[in-house]
Amino acid sequence: MDSRTAKLMIPGPIDLAPEVLETLGEQVIAHYGPEWVDIYTRVREGVRRYAGTEGDVFLLSASGSAGLDAAVGTLFAPDERVLVIVNGYFSDRLLSIARGNGLRADPFTVGPGEIATPTALRPLLASGDYSGLLICHSETATGALNPVADICEMAREFRITILVDAVSSLGACETNMDEWNVAVCCTASQKALGGPPGVAPIAVAPFAWDRIKSHGKTGRGWYTDLRTWKQFVDDTPDYHPQPATMSVSVIRALATSIASQQSETLEARYARMAKSAADFRARMRALGFKSVAAEENASPTVTAFFPPAGREDEAQAIIDHLREEAGLIVTGGMDELAGKVVRIGHMSDLAYGPYADLLLETAEGYLQSQ
């Protein structure tokens, strides 16, 4: 199969809209000056809107994981004790990032597809042992969506500093940093924001800077220290609002994608994506597939499905069939779900529409023919 004709339904990167591809193919521009500042500012404002904050937004030329690394290292000092909700591969990576930054990070572990609840977390946060809480909003490995708003409301009384990994959720479901008291929120360009991979947007709430400034040991390195990014925004906002050369083509393409999303209200966008995802899961269930996460805990951007009963060992065969027969690229499980699930990304108009129809038709054909 020619990769140029493949149809991506993995949990990111996504297939890009034609206008985004067109922008990506344009000649590069300088990463400074009025034209660049206008593009950079428009992307930052778009991310700020999705994050629900009046704070700063920085666009690191990096992967989402590198953005999380920078955020954790800037917000917390070595040897601080934090609690990390772990319910899958990527939230476990968040735990590793915290420990890699010298934090005393304890996991709060729930099973694949399950979510953390305020009731279960309360005794730990009430103990006074933790200064921070790290949450993966949408666990990309399982399709479970943690109830961040409810957890933040509970944690408020304990003055816990909260960091949210919104890599596969921002732009697809409600996020209100300032209202929820989230200090830092991280995402990536290649998922619900609809851009190519290569940019890690990080939103920092206004109140978070007081904490960062009060800890002399926060910030590791230079590029990954968000104080460096803040300095350039403050000192040269109209010419060079970031500290280094940027992935200008990726950010221009991201600007095109975000601009195309502005005509829809946030409420309408989130409701549409939630409904489209729910409809897709319902159609998969009608074929006998079962999602790892319960419907009430399901992410609007990615779902992990167990094959139908009696065909539990056919996950990879289904993945291969979708690729060979329809050019649809989906992926499998990770860690304890490896070889057991079919993991499908549905965070773009193509994935909610024609790709989804083709996938369901092809999957049904496989089940009937075997």
Backbone hydrogen bonds in HBPLUS format (Angstrom, degrees):
<---DONOR---> <-ACCEPTOR-->    atom                        ^
c    i                          cat <-CA-CA->   ^        H-A-AA   ^      H-
h    n   atom  resd res      DA  || num        DHA   H-A  angle D-A-AA Bond
n    s   type  num  typ     dist DA aas  dist angle  dist       angle   num
A0005-THR N   A0002-ASP O   2.97 MM   3  5.65 159.0  2.02 119.4 125.6     1
A0006-ALA N   A0003-SER O   3.30 MM   3  5.01 158.7  2.35  95.4 101.7     2
A0007-LYS N   A0327-GLY O   2.70 MM 320  5.86 161.7  1.73 167.9 166.2     3
A0329-ILE N   A0007-LYS O   2.81 MM 322  5.90 171.0  1.82 154.8 155.3     4
A0009-MET N   A0329-ILE O   2.83 MM 320  5.56 159.4  1.88 150.0 151.0     5
A0345-GLY N   A0009-MET O   2.63 MM 336  4.84 172.1  1.63 130.4 131.4     6
A0020-VAL N   A0017-ALA O   2.97 MM   3  5.28 127.7  2.25 107.2 121.5     7
A0021-LEU N   A0017-ALA O   3.01 MM   4  6.35 159.3  2.06 159.3 165.8     8
A0022-GLU N   A0018-PRO O   2.94 MM   4  6.17 154.6  2.00 148.0 155.2     9
A0023-THR N   A0019-GLU O   3.17 MM   4  6.33 155.6  2.24 136.2 141.6    10
A0024-LEU N   A0020-VAL O   2.97 MM   4  6.20 156.6  2.02 147.7 154.7    11
A0025-GLY N   A0021-LEU O   3.10 MM   4  6.34 136.4  2.30 143.4 153.7    12
A0025-GLY N   A0022-GLU O   3.23 MM   3  5.27 133.1  2.46  95.2 107.2    13
A0026-GLU N   A0023-THR O   3.11 MM   3  5.40 167.1  2.12 112.5 116.5    14
A0033-GLY N   A0239-TYR O   2.78 MM 206  4.57 157.1  1.83 133.0 140.8    15
A0037-VAL N   A0033-GLY O   2.95 MM   4  6.14 167.1  1.96 160.9 165.2    16
A0038-ASP N   A0034-PRO O   3.02 MM   4  6.18 155.1  2.09 149.1 154.6    17
A0039-ILE N   A0035-GLU O   3.29 MM   4  6.61 160.7  2.33 147.6 151.6    18
A0040-TYR N   A0036-TRP O   2.86 MM   4  6.06 176.5  1.86 166.6 167.3    19
A0041-THR N   A0037-VAL O   2.86 MM   4  5.84 157.1  1.91 144.4 150.9    20
A0042-ARG N   A0038-ASP O   3.04 MM   4  6.20 156.0  2.10 144.3 150.5    21
A0043-VAL N   A0039-ILE O   3.10 MM   4  6.41 157.3  2.15 154.6 160.0    22
A0044-ARG N   A0040-TYR O   3.03 MM   4  6.25 163.5  2.05 147.7 152.7    23
A0045-GLU N   A0041-THR O   2.87 MM   4  6.08 158.6  1.92 152.1 157.7    24
A0046-GLY N   A0042-ARG O   3.01 MM   4  6.17 151.3  2.10 139.7 147.5    25
A0047-VAL N   A0043-VAL O   2.95 MM   4  6.24 161.9  1.99 157.4 161.1    26
A0048-ARG N   A0044-ARG O   2.86 MM   4  6.02 156.2  1.91 145.9 153.6    27
A0049-ARG N   A0045-GLU O   2.98 MM   4  6.18 150.3  2.07 143.3 150.2    28
A0050-TYR N   A0046-GLY O   3.23 MM   4  6.56 158.6  2.28 145.2 149.8    29
A0051-ALA N   A0047-VAL O   2.84 MM   4  6.05 151.5  1.92 152.4 161.3    30
A0052-GLY N   A0048-ARG O   2.98 MM   4  6.04 126.7  2.27 141.0 152.8    31
A0053-THR N   A0048-ARG O   3.42 MM   5  5.70 162.6  2.45 147.3 151.9    32
A0177-MET N   A0051-ALA O   2.94 MM 126  6.05 178.5  1.94 158.6 158.9    33
A0178-ASP N   A0052-GLY O   3.12 MM 126  6.36 169.9  2.14 152.9 155.5    34
A0056-ASP N   A0204-VAL O   3.01 MM 148  5.21 126.1  2.31 158.1 153.3    35
A0204-VAL N   A0056-ASP O   2.81 MM 148  5.21 162.2  1.84 148.0 153.8    36
A0058-PHE N   A0202-ILE O   2.86 MM 144  5.23 159.7  1.90 147.8 153.3    37
A0202-ILE N   A0058-PHE O   2.81 MM 144  5.23 152.7  1.89 151.2 159.1    38
A0060-LEU N   A0200-ALA O   3.20 MM 140  5.03 148.6  2.31 130.5 122.6    39
A0062-ALA N   A0060-LEU O   2.94 MM   2  5.46 115.3  2.37 111.6  94.2    40
A0200-ALA N   A0060-LEU O   2.76 MM 140  5.03 164.9  1.78 151.9 157.3    41
A0062-ALA N   A0198-GLY O   2.99 MM 136  5.26 112.4  2.47 115.9 127.3    42
A0067-GLY N   A0063-SER O   3.07 MM   4  6.43 149.3  2.16 145.9 154.9    43
A0068-LEU N   A0064-GLY O   2.99 MM   4  6.33 151.2  2.08 146.5 153.8    44
A0069-ASP N   A0065-SER O   2.96 MM   4  6.24 152.5  2.04 143.9 151.8    45
A0070-ALA N   A0066-ALA O   2.97 MM   4  6.26 157.8  2.02 147.9 152.7    46
A0071-ALA N   A0067-GLY O   2.92 MM   4  6.14 157.6  1.97 147.7 154.3    47
A0072-VAL N   A0068-LEU O   2.86 MM   4  5.99 172.9  1.87 157.1 158.7    48
A0073-GLY N   A0069-ASP O   3.03 MM   4  6.08 165.5  2.05 146.5 151.2    49
A0074-THR N   A0070-ALA O   3.01 MM   4  6.05 134.9  2.22 138.5 149.5    50
A0075-LEU N   A0071-ALA O   2.94 MM   4  6.01 157.2  1.99 151.5 157.4    51
A0076-PHE N   A0072-VAL O   3.08 MM   4  5.93 160.7  2.11 152.0 155.5    52
A0219-GLY N   A0073-GLY O   2.66 MM 146  5.20 165.4  1.68 144.6 140.8    53
A0080-GLU N   A0077-ALA O   3.15 MM   3  5.84 156.5  2.21 140.7 141.5    54
A0079-ASP N   A0102-GLY O   2.74 MM  23  5.78 162.2  1.77 133.0 138.1    55
A0104-ARG N   A0080-GLU O   2.80 MM  24  5.85 160.4  1.84 147.9 153.4    56
A0131-SER N   A0081-ARG O   2.92 MM  50  6.03 164.3  1.95 171.0 171.3    57
A0082-VAL N   A0104-ARG O   3.00 MM  22  6.29 151.0  2.08 136.2 143.9    58
A0106-ASP N   A0082-VAL O   2.96 MM  24  6.37 165.6  1.99 162.2 163.9    59
A0083-LEU N   A0132-GLY O   2.96 MM  49  6.30 159.9  2.00 144.3 147.1    60
A0134-LEU N   A0083-LEU O   2.87 MM  51  6.26 161.8  1.90 159.6 165.2    61
A0084-VAL N   A0106-ASP O   2.86 MM  22  6.06 164.5  1.88 163.3 164.6    62
A0108-PHE N   A0084-VAL O   2.74 MM  24  5.87 154.2  1.81 151.0 149.1    63
A0085-ILE N   A0134-LEU O   3.10 MM  49  6.43 163.6  2.13 177.9 176.9    64
A0086-VAL N   A0108-PHE O   2.90 MM  22  5.76 171.4  1.91 136.0 138.2    65
A0110-VAL N   A0086-VAL O   3.00 MM  24  6.40 158.2  2.04 160.3 164.2    66
A0092-ASP N   A0088-GLY O   3.00 MM   4  6.14 144.0  2.14 147.1 157.8    67
A0093-ARG N   A0089-TYR O   2.99 MM   4  6.32 136.4  2.19 134.8 146.9    68
A0094-LEU N   A0090-PHE O   3.06 MM   4  6.36 144.9  2.19 135.2 143.9    69
A0095-LEU N   A0091-SER O   3.15 MM   4  6.49 144.8  2.28 136.2 144.6    70
A0096-SER N   A0092-ASP O   3.05 MM   4  6.43 150.7  2.13 141.4 149.2    71
A0096-SER N   A0093-ARG O   2.98 MM   3  4.86 110.7  2.48  91.2 107.9    72
A0097-ILE N   A0093-ARG O   2.82 MM   4  6.16 151.3  1.90 152.3 160.6    73
A0098-ALA N   A0094-LEU O   3.00 MM   4  6.25 156.7  2.05 146.1 151.8    74
A0099-ARG N   A0095-LEU O   3.01 MM   4  6.31 163.8  2.03 151.7 155.6    75
A0100-GLY N   A0096-SER O   2.76 MM   4  5.89 149.5  1.85 144.5 154.2    76
A0101-ASN N   A0097-ILE O   3.09 MM   4  6.30 126.9  2.38 138.1 150.0    77
A0101-ASN N   A0098-ALA O   3.15 MM   3  5.24 141.1  2.31  98.1 109.1    78
A0103-LEU N   A0098-ALA O   3.16 MM   5  5.59 158.5  2.21 151.1 146.5    79
A0102-GLY N   A0099-ARG O   2.97 MM   3  5.13 155.9  2.03 113.0 113.9    80
A0114-GLU N   A0111-GLY O   2.94 MM   3  5.35 159.2  1.98 132.1 136.9    81
A0121-LEU N   A0117-THR O   3.09 MM   4  6.32 152.2  2.17 152.6 160.8    82
A0122-ARG N   A0118-PRO O   2.92 MM   4  5.84 145.0  2.05 149.6 157.1    83
A0124-LEU N   A0121-LEU O   3.07 MM   3  5.61 122.1  2.42 115.5 129.2    84
A0125-LEU N   A0121-LEU O   3.15 MM   4  6.41 165.0  2.18 160.3 165.0    85
A0126-ALA N   A0122-ARG O   2.80 MM   4  5.85 155.8  1.86 160.8 168.4    86
A0127-SER N   A0124-LEU O   3.29 MM   3  5.35 146.2  2.42  96.4 105.9    87
A0128-GLY N   A0125-LEU O   3.40 MM   3  6.04 164.4  2.43 112.7 116.5    88
A0161-THR N   A0131-SER O   3.06 MM  30  6.20 172.2  2.07 142.2 142.7    89
A0133-LEU N   A0161-THR O   2.86 MM  28  6.20 149.8  1.95 153.7 157.2    90
A0163-LEU N   A0133-LEU O   3.02 MM  30  6.41 160.2  2.06 157.2 162.5    91
A0135-ILE N   A0163-LEU O   2.97 MM  28  6.37 163.1  2.00 162.9 168.3    92
A0165-ASP N   A0135-ILE O   2.73 MM  30  6.05 167.0  1.75 158.7 163.2    93
A0137-HIS N   A0165-ASP O   2.86 MM  28  5.90 155.1  1.92 145.3 153.5    94
A0146-ASN N   A0137-HIS O   2.82 MM   9  5.24 147.7  1.93 162.1 164.1    95
A0139-GLU N   A0144-ALA O   2.88 MM   5  5.39 159.2  1.93 169.0 166.9    96
A0142-THR N   A0139-GLU O   3.13 MM   3  5.82 150.4  2.22 117.6 124.9    97
A0143-GLY N   A0139-GLU O   2.80 MM   4  5.57 154.9  1.86 170.4 178.7    98
A0299-SER N   A0143-GLY O   2.87 MM 156  5.17 150.3  1.96 143.6 142.9    99
A0145-LEU N   A0297-ASN O   2.74 MM 152  5.42 159.7  1.78 154.7 157.7   100
A0148-VAL N   A0146-ASN O   2.88 MM   2  5.62 129.5  2.14 111.3  95.7   101
A0151-ILE N   A0147-PRO O   3.02 MM   4  6.26 162.9  2.05 158.8 164.3   102
A0152-CYS N   A0148-VAL O   2.83 MM   4  5.96 163.4  1.86 157.3 161.6   103
A0153-GLU N   A0149-ALA O   3.03 MM   4  6.20 153.4  2.10 144.7 152.0   104
A0154-MET N   A0150-ASP O   3.12 MM   4  6.36 157.5  2.17 145.4 150.5   105
A0155-ALA N   A0151-ILE O   2.91 MM   4  6.12 157.7  1.96 148.9 155.7   106
A0156-ARG N   A0152-CYS O   3.01 MM   4  6.03 129.1  2.28 143.2 153.8   107
A0158-PHE N   A0155-ALA O   2.96 MM   3  5.45 150.0  2.06 114.0 123.3   108
A0159-ARG N   A0156-ARG O   3.15 MM   3  5.36 168.3  2.16 111.9 114.7   109
A0183-ALA N   A0162-ILE O   2.89 MM  21  5.50 141.1  2.04 142.1 154.2   110
A0164-VAL N   A0184-VAL O   2.92 MM  20  6.35 164.0  1.95 156.9 161.4   111
A0186-CYS N   A0164-VAL O   3.01 MM  22  6.46 158.8  2.06 165.2 172.1   112
A0166-ALA N   A0186-CYS O   2.75 MM  20  5.51 147.0  1.85 152.8 163.6   113
A0169-SER N   A0166-ALA O   3.20 MM   3  4.99 167.9  2.22 103.2 106.6   114
A0170-LEU N   A0166-ALA O   3.04 MM   4  5.31 173.7  2.04 140.4 140.6   115
A0172-ALA N   A0169-SER O   2.88 MM   3  5.41 156.7  1.93 143.8 144.8   116
A0180-TRP N   A0176-ASN O   2.81 MM   4  5.83 156.8  1.86 159.3 166.7   117
A0181-ASN N   A0177-MET O   2.84 MM   4  5.72 120.1  2.20 144.4 157.6   118
A0182-VAL N   A0177-MET O   2.94 MM   5  4.69 164.6  1.96 136.0 139.8   119
A0205-ALA N   A0183-ALA O   2.86 MM  22  5.18 166.9  1.88 152.3 156.2   120
A0185-CYS N   A0203-ALA O   2.94 MM  18  5.17 157.1  1.99 147.1 153.5   121
A0203-ALA N   A0185-CYS O   2.83 MM  18  5.17 171.4  1.84 162.3 163.3   122
A0187-THR N   A0201-PRO O   3.04 MM  14  5.55 153.8  2.11 166.2 166.8   123
A0189-SER N   A0199-VAL O   2.97 MM  10  5.30 147.1  2.08 161.8 161.1   124
A0195-GLY N   A0189-SER O   2.92 MM   6  5.16 145.9  2.04 167.0 158.2   125
A0194-GLY N   A0191-LYS O   2.96 MM   3  5.66 159.7  2.00 121.7 128.0   126
A0208-ALA N   A0205-ALA O   3.00 MM   3  5.39 142.8  2.14 111.4 122.3   127
A0209-TRP N   A0206-PRO O   3.38 MM   3  6.10 152.9  2.46 115.9 120.7   128
A0210-ASP N   A0207-PHE O   3.29 MM   3  5.81 139.1  2.47 109.3 118.0   129
A0212-ILE N   A0208-ALA O   3.00 MM   4  6.32 164.3  2.03 154.0 158.6   130
A0213-LYS N   A0209-TRP O   2.86 MM   4  5.93 162.8  1.89 149.7 154.0   131
A0214-SER N   A0210-ASP O   3.07 MM   4  6.10 135.9  2.27 134.9 146.1   132
A0214-SER N   A0211-ARG O   3.13 MM   3  5.11 127.2  2.42  93.8 107.9   133
A0215-HIS N   A0212-ILE O   3.39 MM   3  5.58 154.6  2.46 102.0 108.9   134
A0218-THR N   A0215-HIS O   3.40 MM   3  5.80 173.8  2.40 116.2 116.4   135
A0225-ASP N   A0222-TRP O   3.20 MM   3  5.15 162.9  2.23 104.2 108.3   136
A0228-THR N   A0225-ASP O   2.89 MM   3  5.61 145.0  2.01 120.2 128.5   137
A0230-LYS N   A0226-LEU O   2.96 MM   4  6.21 154.8  2.03 145.2 152.4   138
A0231-GLN N   A0227-ARG O   3.01 MM   4  6.15 150.6  2.10 141.5 148.6   139
A0232-PHE N   A0228-THR O   3.31 MM   4  6.67 155.3  2.37 146.9 151.7   140
A0233-VAL N   A0229-TRP O   3.12 MM   4  6.39 158.4  2.17 149.2 155.2   141
A0234-ASP N   A0230-LYS O   3.00 MM   4  6.17 155.0  2.06 148.1 154.9   142
A0235-ASP N   A0231-GLN O   2.81 MM   4  5.92 154.3  1.87 149.3 156.9   143
A0236-THR N   A0232-PHE O   2.94 MM   4  5.54 163.6  1.96 140.0 145.5   144
A0239-TYR N   A0236-THR O   3.40 MM   3  5.63 169.6  2.41 110.2 113.0   145
A0240-HIS N   A0236-THR O   3.03 MM   4  5.41 145.8  2.15 140.2 150.8   146
A0251-ILE N   A0247-SER O   3.04 MM   4  6.31 162.5  2.07 158.0 163.6   147
A0252-ARG N   A0248-VAL O   2.88 MM   4  6.05 154.1  1.95 147.8 154.9   148
A0253-ALA N   A0249-SER O   3.01 MM   4  6.20 159.7  2.06 145.0 150.3   149
A0254-LEU N   A0250-VAL O   2.87 MM   4  6.11 151.7  1.95 144.7 153.4   150
A0255-ALA N   A0251-ILE O   2.85 MM   4  6.07 147.1  1.96 142.6 151.4   151
A0256-THR N   A0252-ARG O   3.07 MM   4  6.43 149.3  2.17 145.2 152.7   152
A0257-SER N   A0253-ALA O   3.04 MM   4  6.38 158.1  2.09 148.7 154.3   153
A0258-ILE N   A0254-LEU O   2.90 MM   4  6.13 171.6  1.91 157.0 158.7   154
A0259-ALA N   A0255-ALA O   2.93 MM   4  6.01 156.4  1.99 144.0 151.0   155
A0260-SER N   A0256-THR O   3.11 MM   4  6.32 149.3  2.21 143.4 150.8   156
A0260-SER N   A0257-SER O   3.13 MM   3  5.25 120.8  2.49  97.0 111.3   157
A0261-GLN N   A0258-ILE O   3.04 MM   3  5.17 146.4  2.15 102.1 112.5   158
A0262-GLN N   A0259-ALA O   3.28 MM   3  5.45 163.0  2.31 107.3 112.3   159
A0264-GLU N   A0261-GLN O   3.45 MM   3  6.10 161.7  2.49 114.6 119.3   160
A0269-ARG N   A0265-THR O   2.91 MM   4  6.11 162.3  1.94 153.2 158.5   161
A0270-TYR N   A0266-LEU O   2.89 MM   4  6.04 174.5  1.89 158.0 159.4   162
A0271-ALA N   A0267-GLU O   3.01 MM   4  6.09 159.8  2.06 144.2 150.4   163
A0272-ARG N   A0268-ALA O   2.90 MM   4  5.99 158.8  1.95 146.6 152.7   164
A0273-MET N   A0269-ARG O   2.96 MM   4  6.17 166.9  1.97 155.7 158.8   165
A0274-ALA N   A0270-TYR O   2.94 MM   4  6.02 158.8  1.98 146.3 152.6   166
A0275-LYS N   A0271-ALA O   2.97 MM   4  6.08 160.3  2.01 146.7 152.1   167
A0276-SER N   A0272-ARG O   2.90 MM   4  6.08 163.1  1.93 150.3 155.4   168
A0277-ALA N   A0273-MET O   2.97 MM   4  6.07 160.4  2.01 145.6 150.9   169
A0278-ALA N   A0274-ALA O   2.95 MM   4  6.10 158.4  1.99 145.3 151.7   170
A0279-ASP N   A0275-LYS O   2.83 MM   4  6.02 159.6  1.87 153.1 158.6   171
A0280-PHE N   A0276-SER O   3.00 MM   4  6.19 155.2  2.06 143.6 150.3   172
A0281-ARG N   A0277-ALA O   2.97 MM   4  6.24 163.2  2.00 151.7 155.8   173
A0282-ALA N   A0278-ALA O   2.93 MM   4  6.12 155.0  1.99 146.5 153.7   174
A0283-ARG N   A0279-ASP O   3.03 MM   4  6.28 153.0  2.10 146.7 153.2   175
A0284-MET N   A0280-PHE O   2.98 MM   4  6.30 150.6  2.07 148.0 156.5   176
A0285-ARG N   A0281-ARG O   2.84 MM   4  6.10 156.2  1.89 150.0 156.8   177
A0286-ALA N   A0282-ALA O   3.02 MM   4  6.25 144.2  2.15 139.6 149.0   178
A0287-LEU N   A0284-MET O   2.99 MM   3  5.22 141.9  2.14 102.4 113.7   179
A0289-PHE N   A0284-MET O   3.17 MM   5  5.53 150.4  2.26 145.9 137.2   180
A0288-GLY N   A0285-ARG O   2.84 MM   3  4.92 153.2  1.91 103.7 112.7   181
A0290-LYS N   A0306-PHE O   3.08 MM  16  5.09 160.8  2.11 141.2 147.1   182
A0306-PHE N   A0290-LYS O   2.63 MM  16  5.09 169.7  1.64 159.1 157.8   183
A0292-VAL N   A0304-ALA O   2.79 MM  12  5.62 158.7  1.84 158.7 160.8   184
A0297-ASN N   A0294-ALA O   2.86 MM   3  5.34 152.8  1.93 116.1 125.2   185
A0298-ALA N   A0295-GLU O   3.27 MM   3  5.08 166.5  2.29 110.1 109.4   186
A0346-HIS N   A0301-THR O   2.79 MM  45  5.02 169.2  1.80 134.3 138.1   187
A0303-THR N   A0344-ILE O   2.93 MM  41  5.44 160.8  1.97 154.2 159.7   188
A0344-ILE N   A0303-THR O   2.86 MM  41  5.44 171.2  1.87 161.7 160.9   189
A0305-PHE N   A0342-VAL O   2.83 MM  37  5.16 168.9  1.84 143.0 146.6   190
A0342-VAL N   A0305-PHE O   2.82 MM  37  5.16 156.0  1.88 147.7 154.5   191
A0311-ARG N   A0308-PRO O   2.94 MM   3  5.53 152.5  2.01 141.6 144.3   192
A0314-GLU N   A0311-ARG O   3.02 MM   3  5.52 157.5  2.07 125.5 125.2   193
A0318-ILE N   A0314-GLU O   2.90 MM   4  6.13 153.1  1.98 157.0 163.6   194
A0319-ILE N   A0315-ALA O   3.03 MM   4  6.33 159.2  2.08 148.9 154.7   195
A0320-ASP N   A0316-GLN O   2.89 MM   4  6.10 161.9  1.92 151.0 155.5   196
A0321-HIS N   A0317-ALA O   2.93 MM   4  6.06 154.6  1.99 142.5 149.6   197
A0322-LEU N   A0318-ILE O   2.99 MM   4  6.21 162.5  2.02 154.1 157.5   198
A0323-ARG N   A0319-ILE O   3.23 MM   4  6.47 153.5  2.30 143.9 150.7   199
A0324-GLU N   A0320-ASP O   2.92 MM   4  6.13 169.2  1.93 156.1 158.9   200
A0325-GLU N   A0321-HIS O   2.84 MM   4  5.73 167.4  1.86 154.3 158.1   201
A0326-ALA N   A0322-LEU O   3.13 MM   4  5.48 148.3  2.24 125.5 134.3   202
A0328-LEU N   A0322-LEU O   3.09 MM   6  5.32 158.4  2.14 133.2 126.6   203
A0327-GLY N   A0323-ARG O   2.96 MM   4  4.42 135.1  2.17 116.0 122.6   204
A0331-THR N   A0343-ARG O   3.12 MM  12  5.14 171.6  2.12 156.2 155.1   205
A0343-ARG N   A0331-THR O   2.60 MM  12  5.14 165.9  1.62 152.1 153.1   206
A0337-LEU N   A0334-MET O   3.01 MM   3  5.15 159.7  2.05 130.8 127.2   207
A0338-ALA N   A0335-ASP O   3.01 MM   3  5.36 167.2  2.03 117.3 120.5   208
A0340-LYS N   A0337-LEU O   2.97 MM   3  5.21 159.8  2.01 132.3 132.6   209
A0352-TYR N   A0348-SER O   2.95 MM   4  6.23 145.3  2.07 152.3 162.4   210
A0353-GLY N   A0349-ASP O   2.97 MM   4  5.93 132.8  2.20 136.6 148.6   211
A0353-GLY N   A0350-LEU O   3.21 MM   3  5.08 129.9  2.48  90.9 104.2   212
A0355-TYR N   A0350-LEU O   2.97 MM   5  5.64 150.0  2.06 152.0 156.3   213
A0357-ASP N   A0353-GLY O   3.08 MM   4  6.39 160.9  2.12 157.5 163.3   214
A0358-LEU N   A0354-PRO O   3.03 MM   4  6.18 163.2  2.06 148.3 152.6   215
A0359-LEU N   A0355-TYR O   2.85 MM   4  6.04 158.5  1.90 151.4 157.7   216
A0360-LEU N   A0356-ALA O   2.99 MM   4  6.18 168.4  2.00 154.7 157.0   217
A0361-GLU N   A0357-ASP O   3.05 MM   4  6.22 160.6  2.08 147.9 153.5   218
A0362-THR N   A0358-LEU O   2.90 MM   4  6.05 159.2  1.94 149.5 155.3   219
A0363-ALA N   A0359-LEU O   2.79 MM   4  5.94 164.0  1.82 156.1 160.8   220
A0364-GLU N   A0360-LEU O   2.97 MM   4  6.02 159.8  2.01 143.9 149.6   221
A0365-GLY N   A0361-GLU O   3.02 MM   4  6.22 151.0  2.11 138.3 146.6   222
A0366-TYR N   A0362-THR O   2.97 MM   4  6.28 151.7  2.06 146.9 154.1   223
A0367-LEU N   A0363-ALA O   3.05 MM   4  6.34 165.0  2.07 153.4 156.2   224
A0368-GLN N   A0364-GLU O   3.03 MM   4  6.20 151.4  2.11 148.1 155.6   225
A0369-SER N   A0365-GLY O   3.04 MM   4  6.07 137.4  2.23 141.2 151.8   226
A0369-SER N   A0366-TYR O   3.17 MM   3  5.24 130.2  2.43  96.6 109.7   227
A0370-GLN N   A0366-TYR O   3.19 MM   4  6.20 135.6  2.40 152.8 160.6   228
